[in-house]
């Protein structure tokens, strides 16, 4: 009897990685998955706290894929290591703050790359090669025919990376040359058209998968990237913590002045979530009328906090009132109550919205 070969697959939770795993299972390969937590892909988080997203799925798609395909999934937190990729991308950013090519190298490489972390799992588990769901031409920054050899080389994985969905379009890999897998049973998908993947999923009875054109990385989102850039500019350095990542995804972010900004809750779910951060920020609460919790980040003066309360009043039920009562609790200080006049529409500068 021949030796059953084993592979470790980078599982994002999307359709492509799901199909890549299944394609190798079809060839009798034992597959286990690895999913890396960067901090920028927190699936289900905003869906869970926002009322408008209540109907959306609140699951971890990587775990769901592993369960659906019957594979073991290794989950590793690399959020601290990943900071260098975000802050110092050798190959630059995509359309927004997304360092896609550096990210892919990190996800597949040795020393500064995720794939080498996967290869350490491979060594520990006796695995033979690595699987990714990449398709030539699907991503303009990282999934091109000229970048795939670059990823393989700089990651240190060389020709032990197998890309089952587009393998026929690429040079033969070590697993093919050694006869572990059959090239004719791989695919020649290319470009951004997802119809071939959708048809293959239907053939294999795989449904209810994550949106094929989607992706959970917030760094590809224009609004999120703008808020991250604003945060770096305001602080005077390009650093971040996990709490920063989470808070950039919730509330209205309003900056009336360079030294401080408001994070204004948009609904009850966000209000409840932001309550957990009230000790880390200055907080504003309307008392006389219903309204959202507001966190104030930065170094506001006492006058700034009073003005911030006036701005926050614009998003409360008392926005048309002559006066409103607010509780202001400075960070690390004693709360006090003030009466303020809500800022009028003509005095609110739309450019304050980040």
C-alpha positions in Angstrom: 0.0 0.0 0.0 1.2 3.5 -0.8 1.9 6.1 1.8 -1.0 8.6 2.3 0.4 12.1 1.8 -0.7 14.9 4.1 -1.1 18.6 3.4 -1.8 21.7 5.5 -4.2 24.2 3.9 -4.4 27.9 4.5 -8.2 28.2 5.3 -9.6 31.7 5.2 -13.2 30.6 5.4 -14.0 31.6 1.8 -15.1 29.6 -1.2 -11.7 29.2 -2.8 -9.9 27.8 0.1 -12.8 25.4 0.7 -12.7 24.2 -2.9 -8.9 23.8 -2.7 -9.1 21.5 0.3 -11.9 19.5 -1.3 -9.9 19.1 -4.5 -7.0 17.5 -2.6 -9.4 15.3 -0.6 -10.7 14.1 -3.9 -7.1 12.9 -4.6 -6.9 11.0 -1.4 -4.8 13.6 0.5 -5.1 13.9 4.2 -5.7 17.7 4.8 -5.7 19.8 7.9 -6.3 23.5 7.9 -4.6 26.5 9.5 -6.3 29.9 10.1 -4.3 32.9 11.2 -5.9 35.6 13.4 -4.6 39.0 12.3 -7.1 41.2 14.2 -8.5 42.7 11.0 -10.8 39.8 10.2 -13.3 39.4 13.0 -16.2 37.7 11.3 -19.6 38.2 12.7 -18.6 40.9 15.1 -20.4 43.9 13.5 -23.2 41.5 12.4 -23.7 40.6 16.1 -23.9 44.1 17.5 -25.7 46.0 14.8 -29.5 45.6 14.4 -29.4 46.1 10.7 -27.2 43.0 10.4 -29.2 40.7 12.6 -30.2 38.5 9.6 -26.6 38.0 8.6 -24.6 34.9 9.6 -22.8 35.1 12.9 -20.3 32.3 12.4 -16.6 31.8 12.1 -16.4 30.8 8.4 -13.0 29.0 8.8 -14.4 26.8 11.5 -17.5 26.2 9.4 -15.4 25.1 6.4 -13.4 22.8 8.6 -16.6 21.2 10.0 -18.2 20.9 6.6 -15.1 19.2 5.1 -14.3 17.1 8.1 -10.8 18.4 8.7 -8.9 19.5 11.8 -8.3 23.3 12.0 -5.4 24.9 13.7 -6.1 28.5 14.7 -3.1 30.7 15.6 -3.1 34.3 16.8 -0.4 36.2 14.9 -1.9 39.7 15.5 1.3 41.1 17.1 3.6 39.7 14.4 1.2 41.0 11.7 1.7 44.6 12.8 4.9 44.8 10.8 3.2 43.7 7.7 0.5 46.5 8.1 3.0 49.2 9.1 5.9 48.4 6.8 4.7 46.6 3.7 7.7 46.1 1.4 5.4 45.9 -1.7 3.1 48.7 -0.6 -0.6 48.9 -0.2 -3.5 48.1 -2.5 -6.4 50.4 -3.1 -6.7 51.2 0.6 -4.6 50.1 3.6 -4.4 46.5 2.4 -0.8 45.2 2.1 -2.1 42.2 0.0 1.2 41.0 -1.5 3.1 41.3 1.8 0.2 39.7 3.5 0.3 36.7 1.2 4.0 36.3 1.6 3.5 36.6 5.4 0.8 33.9 5.1 3.1 31.7 3.2 6.6 32.4 4.3 9.4 31.7 6.7 10.6 34.1 9.4 8.1 37.0 8.7 5.5 34.9 6.9 2.5 32.8 7.9 3.2 30.0 5.6 6.4 29.2 7.4 4.4 29.0 10.6 2.2 26.6 8.7 5.3 24.7 7.6 6.3 24.4 11.3 2.9 22.7 11.8 3.7 20.6 8.7 7.0 19.4 10.3 5.3 18.7 13.6 2.5 16.7 12.0 4.5 15.0 9.3 2.8 16.9 6.4 4.3 17.0 3.0 3.0 20.2 1.3 0.9 23.3 1.6 -2.4 24.1 -0.1 -3.8 27.6 -0.9 -7.0 28.7 -2.7 -5.2 31.2 -4.9 -6.4 31.8 -8.5 -4.3 33.6 -11.1 -5.8 37.0 -11.9 -8.3 37.0 -9.1 -6.6 39.7 -7.0 -4.8 42.5 -8.8 -2.2 43.0 -6.1 -1.3 39.5 -4.9 -2.8 36.8 -7.2 -0.9 37.3 -10.5 1.2 34.8 -12.5 4.3 36.9 -11.8 3.6 37.2 -8.0 3.0 33.5 -7.3 6.7 32.5 -7.9 7.6 35.6 -5.8 5.4 34.4 -2.9 6.8 30.8 -3.2 10.4 32.1 -3.2 10.2 34.7 -0.5 8.1 32.6 1.8 10.7 29.8 1.7 8.1 27.3 0.7 9.4 27.1 -2.9 7.7 24.3 -4.9 5.8 22.7 -2.0 2.9 25.2 -2.5 0.1 23.6 -4.4 -2.7 25.8 -5.8 -5.3 23.2 -6.9 -7.7 25.7 -8.5 -5.2 27.1 -11.0 -2.5 24.4 -10.8 -2.7 23.6 -14.5 -1.7 27.1 -15.4 1.5 26.9 -13.3 4.7 24.9 -13.4 4.6 21.5 -11.9 5.2 21.4 -8.1 7.2 18.9 -6.1 4.0 16.9 -5.1 3.2 16.6 -8.8 6.7 15.5 -9.8 6.8 13.0 -7.0 3.4 11.5 -8.0 1.7 12.4 -4.7 -1.0 14.3 -6.7 -2.2 14.2 -10.3 -1.9 17.3 -12.3 -4.8 16.4 -14.6 -7.2 16.4 -11.6 -6.4 20.0 -10.7 -8.1 23.0 -12.4 -7.2 25.9 -14.7 -9.3 28.7 -13.2 -8.2 32.2 -13.9 -9.5 35.8 -13.6 -12.1 37.3 -11.4 -15.1 35.4 -12.8 -16.3 33.2 -9.9 -18.7 31.1 -12.0 -16.3 28.1 -12.3 -15.9 28.0 -8.6 -19.6 28.3 -7.9 -20.3 25.5 -10.4 -17.6 23.3 -8.8 -19.2 23.9 -5.4 -22.6 22.9 -6.7 -21.1 19.8 -8.2 -19.7 18.7 -4.8 -22.9 19.7 -3.0 -21.2 22.6 -1.1 -23.6 25.4 -0.3 -24.2 28.1 2.3 -20.6 29.2 1.9 -19.3 32.7 2.5 -19.9 35.2 -0.3 -17.4 34.2 -3.0 -16.5 37.8 -3.9 -16.3 38.8 -0.3 -13.5 38.8 2.2 -13.4 39.8 5.9 -10.3 41.9 5.9 -11.2 45.4 7.0 -8.1 46.8 5.5 -9.7 46.5 2.1 -12.6 48.8 3.2 -12.2 52.4 2.2 -14.1 53.8 5.2 -12.1 51.7 7.7 -8.8 52.5 6.1 -9.6 56.2 6.3 -10.3 55.9 10.0 -7.1 54.0 10.5 -5.1 56.7 8.7 -6.7 59.4 10.7 -5.8 57.5 14.0 -2.2 57.3 13.0 -2.1 61.0 12.0 -3.7 62.2 15.2 -1.4 60.1 17.4 1.7 61.0 15.5 2.8 57.5 15.0 1.8 54.5 13.0 0.9 52.0 15.8 -2.2 50.3 16.9 -3.6 47.9 19.5 -6.4 45.3 19.2 -8.8 47.7 20.9 -8.1 50.3 18.2 -8.9 47.7 15.5 -12.3 46.9 17.2 -13.4 50.4 17.8 -12.6 51.6 14.3 -15.4 49.3 13.2 -18.2 50.8 15.3 -19.9 54.1 15.8 -19.6 57.4 14.0 -16.1 58.8 14.1 -16.1 62.6 14.3 -13.0 64.8 14.7 -13.9 68.5 15.4 -10.2 69.2 16.2 -6.8 67.5 15.7 -6.4 66.7 19.4 -9.6 64.6 19.9 -12.4 62.7 18.2 -15.8 61.4 19.1 -17.0 57.9 18.7 -20.7 58.1 18.8 -22.8 54.9 19.1 -25.3 54.4 16.3 -27.7 52.0 18.0 -28.3 49.9 21.1 -26.0 47.1 20.2 -23.0 49.4 19.6 -24.0 51.2 22.8 -23.7 48.0 24.8 -20.4 47.1 23.1 -18.9 50.5 23.7 -19.8 50.4 27.4 -16.9 48.0 27.8 -14.5 50.8 26.9 -15.9 53.6 29.0 -13.0 53.4 31.5 -10.4 53.8 28.7 -11.9 57.0 27.3 -13.7 60.2 28.3 -17.4 59.5 28.1 -20.5 61.6 27.4 -24.1 60.5 28.3 -27.2 62.5 27.6 -29.5 62.6 30.7 -32.4 64.9 29.8 -33.1 63.1 26.5 -32.5 59.7 25.0 -29.3 59.3 23.1 -26.1 57.4 22.4 -23.1 56.8 24.5 -20.1 58.8 23.1 -16.4 58.0 23.7 -13.9 60.8 23.4 -10.4 59.7 22.3 -7.3 61.9 22.4 -6.3 64.8 24.7 -9.4 67.1 24.9 -9.4 70.1 27.2 -12.4 70.8 29.5 -13.7 73.2 26.9 -13.3 70.5 24.2 -15.4 68.1 26.3 -18.2 70.7 26.6 -18.1 71.2 22.8 -18.0 67.4 22.3 -21.2 67.1 24.3 -22.8 69.7 22.0 -21.7 67.7 19.0 -22.9 64.4 20.5 -26.3 66.1 21.2 -26.9 66.3 17.4 -27.3 62.5 17.4 -29.8 62.4 20.4 -33.5 62.9 20.7 -32.8 66.4 22.1 -31.1 67.7 19.0 -33.8 70.3 18.5 -34.1 71.3 22.2 -32.9 74.6 23.5 -30.7 72.9 26.1 -29.8 69.4 27.1 -28.2 67.9 30.2 -25.2 65.7 29.8 -23.0 63.6 32.2 -19.3 64.0 31.4 -16.9 61.6 32.9 -13.3 62.4 32.2 -11.0 59.4 31.9 -9.7 58.7 35.4 -11.7 61.6 36.8 -15.0 62.3 38.5 -18.2 62.5 36.5 -20.1 65.8 36.5 -23.3 67.1 34.9 -23.6 70.1 32.6 -26.2 71.9 30.6 -25.3 72.5 27.0 -26.9 73.9 23.8 -26.9 71.3 21.0 -24.8 72.4 18.1 -27.0 73.6 15.2 -26.9 72.0 11.7 -25.3 75.1 10.1 -22.5 74.9 12.7 -21.7 71.2 12.2 -19.0 70.8 9.6 -19.5 67.7 7.5 -15.7 67.4 7.2 -15.6 66.4 10.8 -16.9 63.0 9.8 -14.0 60.7 9.3 
